[in-house]
Amino acid sequence: MMKTIAVVLLCASLTASAASSPFDADVTNTTTLNPDCPVALTGIYAGSVAGKGPSVSVHFVNQTEKRLIAIKLGLAGYDASRDRHDFPEEYAVAVNLKPQKEAKPIWQVRDVDFSQEITDGMRVYVEKLIFFDGTTWKDDGSQSCSLAILGEAKPDRSHDE
């Protein structure tokens, strides 16, 4: 059946563990660079839950002064040849997220090719937000509020002379 997916991607700890990691990582987080992004994407985790199959957890912080009540995200994976695979599902969740607080929802992924399509990295982007006061924020199609982590295996230098 499905093997446990050995991809764990976390933006916050990449700097601290880059030297000991078996992967080189290239992180692009436009939510920290773009002041117009209402949430900051702080991490992407991919794995497999026993009996439930593949899952993805996206961590984000509400950067507004309003309470966030719903978020919808898009997800893409990168295979070993760095080809992008957009997942057809949209990942939405109801939250009760106060300003400057973090949420860590987990979604089950239905795509049967998930483990092959994320071997070299993932990209998550914010599509829509709904706030407690009834206002919404929608992406304009540019996917300008995103977090991408691409990695590739470092060469094994233990056998070098």
N, C-alpha and C positions, 0 to 999 in steps of 0.2 A: 504494500500500500504506500502511503506517503511517508517519506523519511522526515525526521525532524529537520526543520529548516535552520541552517546554521548562520543565518544572517541576522545580526543585531546591529541596528544603526542608531546611534545616539549622538546628536549634535554636541551636547554639553560636555561629554567626556572624551571627545576625539583628540583634543589637544593634549590632555594629560596622558593618554594611553597610546598615542601614535607610535612611539618608539617600540613598544612591546607588542603592538598589534601585528598580525600576519598580513594585514592589508594596508595599502596606501589609500588615503581617503581625500576626496575633493569635495568640500562642503560649500554649497551656495545657499545662503538664507536671505532671500529678498525681503522677508518680513522684518528683519532687523535693519535693513538698509532703506526701506521704503516707509516714510512716516505716514503714508496714507493707508497702510495695512492696519486694520482694527485689532488683529490678533497677531501675536508672535508665535510662530511654530518653533517649538523647542526640542523636538525629537521625533524620530520615527523608529518604531520597533517592529520587526517581523519575526514570526515564529510559528510554531505549531502547537496547538493545545491537544493533549491526548484525548482521543475520541471525538474531537470537534473539528479537527483539520486546521488548515492555515489561518492565521490571524494577523492583524495589523493594529498597532496602537500608535496613535498620533497625539503628541503632547502639545498643548498650546496655552498661551496666557492671554487673557482679555486685556488689551491695551487701552480700552475706552473708559469713559466715566459712567457708562451704562451697564446694567446687568444683561448679560448675554443669555438667551434662552434656547437657541438652536444654531447649529453649524452644519454646513454641507461641504464635503471635501471631495476632490478628485485625486486619483492615484495613478501613477505610472511606474513601471518597473523597467530595469535595464538588464538585458541578458548578457552572457559572457562576451558577446561581440559588440556590446554597448548599443544594441538596437533598442529603441524605446517601444514599450508595450503599454498602451493605455488600457486601464481596466474599465470595462463597460459599466460597472456599477458605480453609483454615487454613494458616498458614505455620509449619512446624516445621523445626527443624534440630538436629542433634547438635553439641555444642560441648565443649570442654575448657577451661572458663573459671575461672581461679583468682579468689579474692576480690580486689575492687577493680580488676580488669582489664576491658578493653573488647573486644567482638566486633563485627564489621561484616559479617554475612552478607548475601548477595544472593539474591533469589528471582525467578524468571521468573514473570510474571503471565499467566494464560491468558485472562482476561476480555477479550473483543473490544472492549468499550466503555471500556476503561481510560482512554484519553487524554481522553475527554469527561467521565469521572466524577471526575477529579482536577484539573480546571482551576482550582478555587478553594481547594483544600487537601486535606489528608489527616489521618487519625486512625489511630493504631496503638495496640493495647492488648494487655497480657499476659494470656494465657488459662491457661497451665500451665508449670510449671518442674519439672525433675527434677534432683536433686542426686546426687553421687557416693555418698553414704551410703545411697541408696535412698529418701530422703524426697522428698515432692512438695509443691508449692504450687499451688493452683488458685484461679482467680478465682471469686468467689461469684455471678457474674452481673451485678455492678454495673459492671464494666469500670473499676474505680477506679484501676488502674495504667495510665495512658495518656499519650500525647503527641499533641496536635492542633495543627496549624499551618494556619490559614485565612488566605488572602490575597486581595486584590482589587487590580486595576490602579489606580495613582494617576492622577488626571486630568493630562493633558498641559497644563502651564501655560506652555509656550514661546511660545504664540500670544496670551497675555493681554496686554492693553495697560496 
